[in-house]
Amino acid sequence: MGVSKIIKIGKYSIQAFAIPLQTKRFILLKGRKGYVMCGYLNLKAANAFRDVAVRIVGVSTIKQALGTKVHSLSHSAQRLGIHKGQLIRDVLKIIA
C-alpha cells in the first residue's frame, strides 16, 4: 500500500502520494494548478495536454521530494514562472 498525505501551503493544500511499483516508488505532489512528479513523468505528454508539470529525479519518498529541485518542466510550468533548479518547496507555493 502507498502513502498519501496532505501538505499545507499557506491557505492551500497539496496532495502527496508515494506508491510502490515493481522496483521503484511513484511520487506525485498535486496542487490546484499543477503537479510535481518523479522520473515517471512523460514531459512530451504533459506538454501535449498543456499541463503545469514539474519533473524531479532521485527521490523515493515524499520527504525527499520536498527537499529536491526541479529537474525539468513543461512549457506551461515555465509560463507560470517555474524554472529548472528551483526548490520544490517554492514550486508548491506556485501550484498550490
Backbone as a printed PyTorch tensor [residue, N CA C, xyz], in Angstrom:
tensor([[[  0.8350,  -1.1730,   0.0000],
         [  0.0000,   0.0000,   0.0000],
         [  0.8840,   1.2430,   0.0000]],

        [[  0.3960,   2.3030,  -0.5740],
         [  1.1470,   3.5420,  -0.6720],
         [  0.8900,   4.4840,   0.4860]],

        [[  1.5250,   5.6440,   0.3860],
         [  1.3880,   6.6900,   1.3810],
         [  0.6750,   7.8710,   0.7370]],

        [[ -0.2710,   8.4530,   1.4550],
         [ -0.9870,   9.6400,   0.9980],
         [ -0.9830,  10.6580,   2.1290]],

        [[ -0.6060,  11.9040,   1.8090],
         [ -0.5440,  12.9660,   2.8200],
         [ -1.1150,  14.2450,   2.2400]],

        [[ -1.5570,  15.1180,   3.1160],
         [ -1.9410,  16.4740,   2.7570],
         [ -0.8750,  17.4020,   3.3330]],

        [[ -0.3130,  18.2540,   2.4890],
         [  0.7080,  19.2060,   2.9090],
         [  0.1090,  20.6020,   2.7890]],

        [[  0.1220,  21.3560,   3.8810],
         [ -0.4260,  22.7120,   3.8740],
         [  0.6060,  23.6990,   3.3220]],

        [[  0.1470,  24.5070,   2.3700],
         [  0.9620,  25.5770,   1.7960],
         [  0.1350,  26.8510,   1.9340]],

        [[  0.3930,  27.6130,   2.9750],
         [ -0.4450,  28.7820,   3.2380],
         [ -1.8760,  28.3490,   3.4820]],

        [[ -2.8140,  28.9450,   2.7410],
         [ -4.2220,  28.5730,   2.8930],
         [ -4.6240,  27.4270,   1.9650]],

        [[ -3.6800,  26.9430,   1.1660],
         [ -3.9610,  25.8570,   0.2280],
         [ -3.3180,  24.5530,   0.6850]],

        [[ -3.6910,  23.4780,   0.0160],
         [ -3.1450,  22.1570,   0.3350],
         [ -2.6100,  21.4820,  -0.9190]],

        [[ -1.6010,  20.6810,  -0.7150],
         [ -1.0230,  19.8360,  -1.7680],
         [ -1.3080,  18.3940,  -1.3780]],

        [[ -1.7580,  17.6020,  -2.3190],
         [ -1.9200,  16.1640,  -2.0840],
         [ -0.6000,  15.5000,  -2.4540]],

        [[ -0.0780,  14.6730,  -1.5750],
         [  1.1920,  13.9940,  -1.8030],
         [  0.9820,  12.4880,  -1.7590]],

        [[  1.5360,  11.8000,  -2.7570],
         [  1.3870,  10.3560,  -2.8670],
         [  2.7410,   9.6970,  -3.1120]],

        [[  2.9610,   8.5520,  -2.4770],
         [  4.1290,   7.7030,  -2.7320],
         [  3.5760,   6.2840,  -2.8830]],

        [[  3.6280,   5.7750,  -4.1050],
         [  3.0120,   4.4800,  -4.4070],
         [  4.0890,   3.4970,  -4.8610]],

        [[  4.2550,   2.3880,  -4.1440],
         [  5.2500,   1.4040,  -4.5620],
         [  4.8260,   0.7250,  -5.8720]],

        [[  5.7600,   0.6460,  -6.8000],
         [  5.5260,  -0.0790,  -8.0490],
         [  6.3940,  -1.3400,  -8.0120]],

        [[  6.8230,  -1.8150,  -9.1380],
         [  7.6230,  -3.0490,  -9.1600],
         [  8.9680,  -2.8820,  -8.4480]],

        [[  9.7550,  -1.8980,  -8.8800],
         [ 11.0850,  -1.7250,  -8.2950],
         [ 11.3210,  -0.3330,  -7.7210]],

        [[ 10.4660,   0.6000,  -8.0340],
         [ 10.6130,   1.9920,  -7.5830],
         [  9.2930,   2.4820,  -7.0020]],

        [[  9.3120,   3.6910,  -6.4550],
         [  8.0870,   4.3260,  -5.9730],
         [  7.6800,   5.4360,  -6.9300]],

        [[  6.3900,   5.5530,  -7.1410],
         [  5.8040,   6.6340,  -7.9180],
         [  5.5040,   7.7650,  -6.9370]],

        [[  6.0940,   8.9410,  -7.1510],
         [  5.9150,  10.0910,  -6.2620],
         [  5.1510,  11.1670,  -7.0260]],

        [[  4.1000,  11.7000,  -6.3970],
         [  3.2810,  12.7530,  -7.0010],
         [  2.8830,  13.7620,  -5.9340]],

        [[  3.1200,  15.0380,  -6.2290],
         [  2.6730,  16.1460,  -5.3890],
         [  1.7180,  16.9600,  -6.2560]],

        [[  0.4340,  16.9850,  -5.9020],
         [ -0.5830,  17.5840,  -6.7600],
         [ -1.2280,  18.7950,  -6.1080]],

        [[ -1.1920,  19.9080,  -6.8410],
         [ -1.8450,  21.1340,  -6.4020],
         [ -3.0020,  21.4850,  -7.3230]],

        [[ -3.6350,  22.6350,  -7.0760],
         [ -4.7640,  23.0770,  -7.9020],
         [ -4.3220,  23.4270,  -9.3220]],

        [[ -3.1180,  23.9960,  -9.4540],
         [ -2.6580,  24.4930, -10.7520],
         [ -1.7480,  23.5330, -11.5040]],

        [[ -1.2180,  22.5240, -10.8200],
         [ -0.2850,  21.6310, -11.4930],
         [  0.2430,  20.5700, -10.5480]],

        [[  1.2850,  19.8840, -10.9980],
         [  1.8210,  18.7850, -10.2070],
         [  3.3220,  18.6370, -10.3860]],

        [[  3.9140,  17.9920,  -9.3800],
         [  5.3250,  17.6120,  -9.3760],
         [  5.3380,  16.0970,  -9.3570]],

        [[  6.1600,  15.5120, -10.2140],
         [  6.1740,  14.0610, -10.3130],
         [  7.6070,  13.5510, -10.4680]],

        [[  7.8000,  12.3240, -10.0790],
         [  9.1080,  11.6800, -10.1750],
         [  9.4730,  11.4260, -11.6470]],

        [[ 10.5260,  10.6840, -11.8520],
         [ 11.0420,  10.3990, -13.1790],
         [ 10.0870,   9.6740, -14.1080]],

        [[  8.9840,   9.1690, -13.5970],
         [  7.9910,   8.5220, -14.4550],
         [  7.2460,   9.5240, -15.3320]],

        [[  7.3820,  10.8220, -15.0300],
         [  6.6710,  11.8490, -15.7900],
         [  7.1380,  11.8790, -17.2420]],

        [[  6.1910,  11.8350, -18.1530],
         [  6.4580,  11.9600, -19.5790],
         [  6.1840,  13.4200, -19.9540]],

        [[  7.2450,  14.2050, -20.0910],
         [  7.0750,  15.6240, -20.3740],
         [  6.4720,  15.8810, -21.7450]],

        [[  6.7330,  15.0190, -22.6990],
         [  6.1330,  15.1820, -24.0300],
         [  4.6050,  15.1200, -23.9160]],

        [[  4.1090,  14.1690, -23.1510],
         [  2.6600,  14.0510, -22.9440],
         [  2.1430,  15.2400, -22.1420]],

        [[  2.8650,  15.6560, -21.1010],
         [  2.4400,  16.7960, -20.2870],
         [  2.3350,  18.0540, -21.1450]],

        [[  3.2840,  18.2500, -22.0480],
         [  3.2220,  19.4040, -22.9520],
         [  2.0420,  19.2980, -23.9100]],

        [[  1.7880,  18.1060, -24.4150],
         [  0.6590,  17.9060, -25.3290],
         [ -0.6720,  18.2290, -24.6410]],

        [[ -0.7760,  17.9150, -23.3520],
         [ -2.0070,  18.1890, -22.5990],
         [ -2.0090,  19.5890, -21.9840]],

        [[ -0.9070,  20.3320, -22.1700],
         [ -0.7380,  21.6840, -21.6080],
         [ -0.7990,  21.6900, -20.0810]],

        [[ -0.3080,  20.6140, -19.4740],
         [ -0.2610,  20.5120, -18.0180],
         [  0.8670,  21.3670, -17.4440]],

        [[  0.6420,  21.9020, -16.2590],
         [  1.7070,  22.5240, -15.4790],
         [  2.3510,  21.3630, -14.7320]],

        [[  3.4680,  20.8930, -15.2630],
         [  4.1010,  19.6750, -14.7580],
         [  5.5820,  19.9120, -14.5000]],

        [[  6.0430,  19.3940, -13.3690],
         [  7.4420,  19.5160, -12.9650],
         [  7.9740,  18.1160, -12.6910]],

        [[  9.1480,  17.8380, -13.2220],
         [  9.7710,  16.5110, -13.0330],
         [ 10.9160,  16.6250, -12.0400]],

        [[ 10.9360,  15.6720, -11.0950],
         [ 12.0410,  15.5550, -10.1460],
         [ 12.6510,  14.1630, -10.3150]],

        [[ 13.8880,  14.0120,  -9.9230],
         [ 14.5510,  12.7150, -10.0590],
         [ 15.3240,  12.3920,  -8.7860]],

        [[ 15.6090,  11.0930,  -8.6110],
         [ 16.4390,  10.6530,  -7.4900],
         [ 15.7520,  10.6600,  -6.1440]],

        [[ 14.4150,  10.5920,  -6.1440],
         [ 13.6810,  10.5890,  -4.8830],
         [ 12.8340,   9.3250,  -4.7750]],

        [[ 12.6430,   8.8650,  -3.5440],
         [ 11.7890,   7.6920,  -3.3480],
         [ 10.8100,   7.8910,  -2.1910]],

        [[ 10.8260,   9.1070,  -1.5940],
         [  9.8870,   9.4200,  -0.5220],
         [  9.3210,  10.8260,  -0.7340]],

        [[  8.2120,  11.1070,  -0.0800],
         [  7.6310,  12.4450,  -0.1340],
         [  8.5940,  13.4500,   0.4880]],

        [[  9.2140,  13.0950,   1.5980],
         [ 10.1650,  13.9880,   2.2720],
         [ 11.3180,  14.3570,   1.3400]],

        [[ 11.8630,  13.3840,   0.6290],
         [ 12.9370,  13.6610,  -0.3220],
         [ 12.4420,  14.5750,  -1.4400]],

        [[ 11.2130,  14.3410,  -1.9030],
         [ 10.6360,  15.1630,  -2.9730],
         [ 10.5470,  16.6210,  -2.5380]],

        [[ 10.1510,  16.8470,  -1.2960],
         [ 10.0170,  18.2160,  -0.7860],
         [ 11.3630,  18.9280,  -0.6700]],

        [[ 12.4360,  18.1620,  -0.5580],
         [ 13.7620,  18.7490,  -0.3810],
         [ 14.6050,  18.8230,  -1.6370]],

        [[ 14.0280,  18.5130,  -2.7800],
         [ 14.8110,  18.4970,  -4.0110],
         [ 14.5090,  19.7170,  -4.8750]],

        [[ 15.0440,  19.7050,  -6.0950],
         [ 14.8850,  20.8190,  -7.0400],
         [ 14.2900,  20.3200,  -8.3550]],

        [[ 13.8050,  21.2540,  -9.1320],
         [ 13.2350,  20.9520, -10.4440],
         [ 14.3250,  20.4050, -11.3640]],

        [[ 14.0640,  19.2470, -11.9420],
         [ 14.9700,  18.6600, -12.9240],
         [ 14.5940,  19.1340, -14.3220]],

        [[ 13.3150,  19.0760, -14.6360],
         [ 12.7950,  19.5240, -15.9270],
         [ 11.3270,  19.8800, -15.7440]],

        [[ 10.7480,  20.5430, -16.7400],
         [  9.3840,  21.0370, -16.5790],
         [  8.7140,  21.2640, -17.9230]],

        [[  7.3990,  21.3610, -17.8610],
         [  6.6070,  21.5930, -19.0680],
         [  6.6320,  23.0750, -19.4450]],

        [[  6.2020,  23.3590, -20.6750],
         [  6.1250,  24.7430, -21.1450],
         [  5.1450,  25.5480, -20.3000]],

        [[  4.0340,  24.9320, -19.9160],
         [  3.0390,  25.6280, -19.0860],
         [  3.6060,  25.9760, -17.7150]],

        [[  4.4470,  25.1190, -17.1730],
         [  5.0910,  25.4050, -15.8860],
         [  6.0530,  26.5870, -16.0310]],

        [[  6.7680,  26.6360, -17.1360],
         [  7.6710,  27.7610, -17.3880],
         [  6.8900,  29.0710, -17.4540]],

        [[  5.7270,  29.0460, -18.0900],
         [  4.9060,  30.2530, -18.2140],
         [  4.4010,  30.7490, -16.8530]],

        [[  4.3040,  29.8490, -15.8800],
         [  3.8980,  30.2460, -14.5260],
         [  5.0690,  30.8180, -13.7200]],

        [[  6.2640,  30.7760, -14.2890],
         [  7.4340,  31.3150, -13.5930],
         [  8.2890,  30.2770, -12.9070]],

        [[  7.9930,  29.0090, -13.1210],
         [  8.7980,  27.9200, -12.5470],
         [ 10.0200,  27.7190, -13.4430]],

        [[ 11.1590,  27.3900, -12.8450],
         [ 12.3700,  27.2080, -13.6480],
         [ 13.1930,  26.0240, -13.1530]],

        [[ 14.0320,  25.5310, -14.0390],
         [ 14.9340,  24.4160, -13.7200],
         [ 15.8370,  24.8140, -12.5610]],

        [[ 16.0060,  23.8950, -11.5940],
         [ 16.8540,  24.1500, -10.4400],
         [ 16.1370,  24.8050,  -9.2670]],

        [[ 14.8790,  25.2040,  -9.4630],
         [ 14.1070,  25.8460,  -8.4010],
         [ 13.7690,  24.8230,  -7.3140]],

        [[ 13.7500,  25.2690,  -6.0680],
         [ 13.3930,  24.3950,  -4.9550],
         [ 11.9240,  23.9720,  -5.0690]],

        [[ 11.6470,  22.7060,  -4.8090],
         [ 10.2770,  22.1960,  -4.9110],
         [  9.3640,  22.8800,  -3.9020]],

        [[  9.8460,  23.2140,  -2.7390],
         [  9.0140,  23.9230,  -1.7620],
         [  8.5110,  25.2510,  -2.3320]],

        [[  9.3310,  25.9290,  -3.1360],
         [  8.9240,  27.1720,  -3.7840],
         [  7.9270,  26.8990,  -4.9160]],

        [[  8.1340,  25.8120,  -5.6370],
         [  7.2150,  25.4220,  -6.7130],
         [  5.8260,  25.1480,  -6.1330]],

        [[  5.7810,  24.4960,  -4.9900],
         [  4.4940,  24.1500,  -4.3780],
         [  3.6830,  25.4000,  -4.0450]],

        [[  4.3470,  26.4890,  -3.7010],
         [  3.6430,  27.7450,  -3.4370],
         [  2.9740,  28.2650,  -4.7050]],

        [[  3.5580,  27.9800,  -5.8580],
         [  3.0060,  28.4370,  -7.1340],
         [  1.8400,  27.5610,  -7.5780]],

        [[  1.9710,  26.2550,  -7.4100],
         [  0.9370,  25.3430,  -7.9290],
         [ -0.1660,  25.0090,  -6.9190]],

        [[  0.0360,  25.4100,  -5.6490],
         [ -0.9540,  25.0850,  -4.6190],
         [ -2.2800,  25.6940,  -4.9770]]])
